[in-house]
Amino acid sequence: MAGDGTLDTVSKWLLVIGGLNWGLTGVGGFIKSDLNIVHMVLKSIPMLENLVYVLVGAAAVLSLVGMFKK
């Protein structure tokens, strides 16, 4: 990601959250448990849960674009 602005900082945190969530979801699959933290926290608000997933995806795209700008 280019620069050290607020958008970059938020994107980095979203990528960390997304990566940890994917990792826990994968581990949960092996032990037959649902370890999707985003779903656990926001399951009563599906639209907000989906928004988190979209924001994590947007952060990944922003990171990808930043890698090719260098």
C-alpha positions as a printed Julia matrix, in Angstrom:
70×3 Matrix{Float64}:
   0.0     0.0    0.0
   1.31    3.37  -0.92
   1.76    5.97   1.78
   0.99    6.02   5.46
  -2.43    7.64   5.37
  -5.52    6.77   7.32
  -6.94    4.7    4.44
  -3.77    2.6    4.37
  -3.88    2.06   8.13
  -7.54    1.03   8.03
  -6.83   -1.26   5.07
  -3.98   -2.94   6.91
  -6.16   -3.58   9.95
  -8.96   -4.94   7.76
  -6.48   -7.31   6.09
  -5.26   -8.51   9.5
  -8.84   -9.04  10.69
  -9.75  -10.81   7.46
  -6.66  -13.0    7.52
  -7.18  -14.04  11.13
 -10.85  -14.73  10.46
 -10.03  -16.91   7.43
  -7.39  -18.76   9.45
  -9.75  -19.42  12.33
 -12.51  -20.45   9.94
 -10.12  -22.96   8.34
  -9.03  -24.36  11.7
 -12.69  -24.57  12.7
 -13.37  -26.7    9.64
 -10.75  -29.2   10.75
 -12.14  -29.47  14.27
 -15.79  -29.38  13.16
 -16.49  -26.03  14.82
 -17.55  -22.6   13.56
 -14.72  -20.23  14.46
 -15.8   -17.44  12.1
 -15.34  -14.52  14.51
 -17.03  -11.97  12.24
 -20.12  -14.18  12.1
 -20.01  -14.84  15.86
 -19.9   -11.12  16.63
 -22.31   -9.84  13.96
 -24.67  -12.76  13.26
 -27.66  -10.81  14.48
 -26.88   -8.11  11.88
 -26.28   -9.95   8.57
 -26.03   -6.76   6.51
 -23.22   -5.46   8.76
 -21.48   -8.84   8.57
 -21.59   -8.66   4.77
 -20.28   -5.08   4.9
 -17.25   -6.24   6.89
 -16.53   -8.9    4.25
 -16.86   -6.32   1.45
 -14.53   -3.91   3.27
 -11.94   -6.66   3.78
 -12.16   -7.45   0.06
 -11.8    -3.76  -0.83
  -8.74   -3.55   1.44
  -7.23   -6.51  -0.41
  -7.83   -4.83  -3.78
  -6.29   -1.6   -2.49
  -3.25   -3.54  -1.29
  -2.96   -5.34  -4.63
  -3.12   -2.07  -6.56
  -0.48   -0.61  -4.24
   1.87   -3.52  -4.94
   1.71   -2.9   -8.7
   2.29    0.86  -8.34
   5.77    0.3   -6.9
